[in-house]
């Protein structure tokens, strides 16, 4: 084993020395690199009486441990103790400044032995020449060697000359020096700065250093999420234009051309590619011996058995660097996967690593945790924005609690009633079934229209009902105008792409300019949307993104408000989303509004996430390790489902507040502060033991349990009743019969019931006809006739429209009622005509296709059909050409045709 000295940690005030643990010199692993002459520390022929110096006692100990490693092969815990003691001895020697004690010089292997060494080898007492540690010749040789040595550790005090796009911040220069120190000592590492601190720039500056100072400009490989590839390329061009970077992505033919014309000639320094392309082009990438392999968002390789992890480990490289904002995001086994990639010899066995750190050992041995970090410290650099970026104001989060609409209550009740046996603990409780219930309840909290058949229609309209039927949309509709008036720009995150569909409809209706990005957005469209939103003077007010697709590596600092429409199970994912705006370059204070439906599963998810984050802040941010995270158990899921169910069953009415937005925000701030204080008061032990299902440890510091409500312990109540749990379902409404004569008539007939009244007729099954599909007008008339007949059959009365003046509303109501009263069934001829007309519209055009068409017209103008067709990925040129003719002929049939036309003309003229 050997250790190489490193520069002090730039994030540690004490200037502690870093070190590298290396495997045996004959190891075949990628980590044990054969260093070139200019990369190797040159030491003179040091021949030291090892018994004469206390630090050499440690060297003997190290050899003893190495020799005894076979004895511990069957005892993983003892082997880990061996590793810890080695590293502690190394650290002791390094802090004493005696690097020679633990770093044998390469020249010692073949050079002449010192007198002390010769005496020792011949059996003479080494202690007799204790004072003479070096001969004059040896010292002279060392001085000459040092004088000739050109390889020295470079340390930057200001911006490197090759960084041209601006000035690096001081902490970024410190980070560069740390990376340079790692490379100098042949150590791989993890750059784990908090999101938004410029990890990309620090990495580019390192690769620039390799080219301009180490004469090792290529080849380097950067593997990153697909959504960030263009950003990586742009950052190279901006900050280090002297390095040529090639983005390897595209179809098979496009990649083949790129390989043939650009990669094979070799006129490049860096290849930037995605995780998916690594799998597709593994044969090509294996041909190179990479100077650096950089993996952005490195938690993608935390599963060592995944295809990506297996293939990346086969690539040959001199150095490896992992970049991640959350290195300890889930559990220790995933941390091992990262360390195994960096140090495959030291961290070779996942089972051993897991056995070293079982949850019980972690809980009971804090000394073990602190000692482990002595092993990890050399490879990890993590700094927080609050520590290094004083100009960046802290983000302010407000949790807005909203109620359920009447429709949401109905659907929430339906979901619970469908599985009431599970809710009450009577049926077979399967984890998959519970997760399915949770998913549906979360959808209901977002918007009931996420369920097929919930949206009223046909005809389907985009108007006030889209807002009124969701508590979150009601608050959003009040919040956005206020934010727009304040000059803010907004990011809206949701975990559901179909929720973004509804938000798109809402933005069209309210005339908000917006961009959208989700997992299905093509790579080119992603970057164009980001560029358009960040463009100076951009009119885009909203950028809506799915949390997972839009939460990584994207810079949207032109927005200063983040709305978390629905929270992710993993709180770190939401933090990544917030940091799209809260990062370097943000000039305003970022405000985060998190929408939560009160007394539902939504609230439970947030409470669980807040406790996990608070525990992380206590443990992870102190440089310690978290426990292995427990998966969401059946009892905890069941408790989430039950939370607030009795309140939902108790009422059918909406409980959405009518307060104005200022009052809502004031109450939200108070409630956010209360929750924060309550969690802050819980110590580490309480947070570790807190559950939502176990009776024993579910208490805070004051002894309050999640089952204490209005002064009663409801878990004890359940035990007294005799069942595990019971929620009373909503009662079916029956009309009481108080007529005595009717009672006796019923009795005289021998209890035979009256014939049942015929069921109300079902509504006609109609096709989903949208205005942008431009069906013949006659088809709409026939479909309306079917609807009016159905309304007549059920006795429906036309409603007065509240958004019209009284006289006009009365007139419209009478006209509608006349149509209902005069309704007759369709004739056979009309039915045949309807079926024929259904074949004549643009039925293969979805709303997404339509919106892409409109945006392309805004971008290129109505006559550039060739470029418009390229923007619509699901349509051929002929289909676009045909649609364009119909669109411009019948534009006035669209509900918002004036706005569409004005936008196209305004953008095109500009």
Buried (B, 14 or more C-beta within 10 A) or exposed (E): BBBBBBBBBBBEEEEBBBBBBBBEEEEEBBBBBEBEEEBBBBBBBBBBBBBBBEBBBBBEBBEEBEEEEEEBEEEBBBBBBBBBBBBBBBBBBBEBEBBBBBBEBBBBEEBBEBBBBEBBEEEEEBEEBEEEBBBEEBBEBBEEBEEEEEBEBBEBEEBBEBBBBEEBBEBBBBBBBBBBBBBBBBBBBBBBBBBBBBBBBBBBBBBBBBBBEBEBBBBBBBBBBBBBBBBBBBBBBBBBBBBBBBBBBBEEEEBEEBBEEBBEEEEBBBBBBBBEBBEBBBEBBEEBEBBBBBBBBBBBBBBBEBEBBBBBBEBEBBBBBBBBBBBBBBBBBBBBBBBBBBBBBBBEEBEBBBBBBBBEEBEEEEEBBEBBEBBBBBBBBBBEBEBBBEEBBEBEBBBBBBBBBBBBBBBBBBBBEEBBEBBBBEEEBEEEBBEEBBEBBBBBBBBBBBBEEBBEEBBEBBEEBBBBBBBBBBBBBBBBEEBBEEEBBBBBBBBBBBBBBBBBBBBBBBEBEBBBBBEEBEBBBBBBBBEBBBEEEBEBBBBBBBBBBBBBBBBBBBBBBBBBBBBBBBBBBBBBBBBBBBBBEBEBEBBBBBBBBBBBBBBBBBBBBBBBBBBBEBBBBEBBBBBBBEEBBBBBBBBBBBBBBEBBBEEEEBBBBEEEBEEBBEBBBEBBEEBBEBBEEBEEEBBBBBBBBBEEEBBBEEEEBBBBEEEEEBBEEBEEEEEEBBBEBBEEEEEEEEEEEEEEEBEEEEEEEEEEEEEEEEEEEBBEBBBBBBBBEBBBEBBBBBBBBBBBBEEBEBEEEEEEEEEEBEEBBEEBBEBBEEBEEBEEEBEEBBEEBBEEBBBEBBBBBBBBBBBBBBBBBBEBBEEBBBBBBEBEEEBBBEBBEBBEEBBEBBBBEEEBBEBBBEBBEE
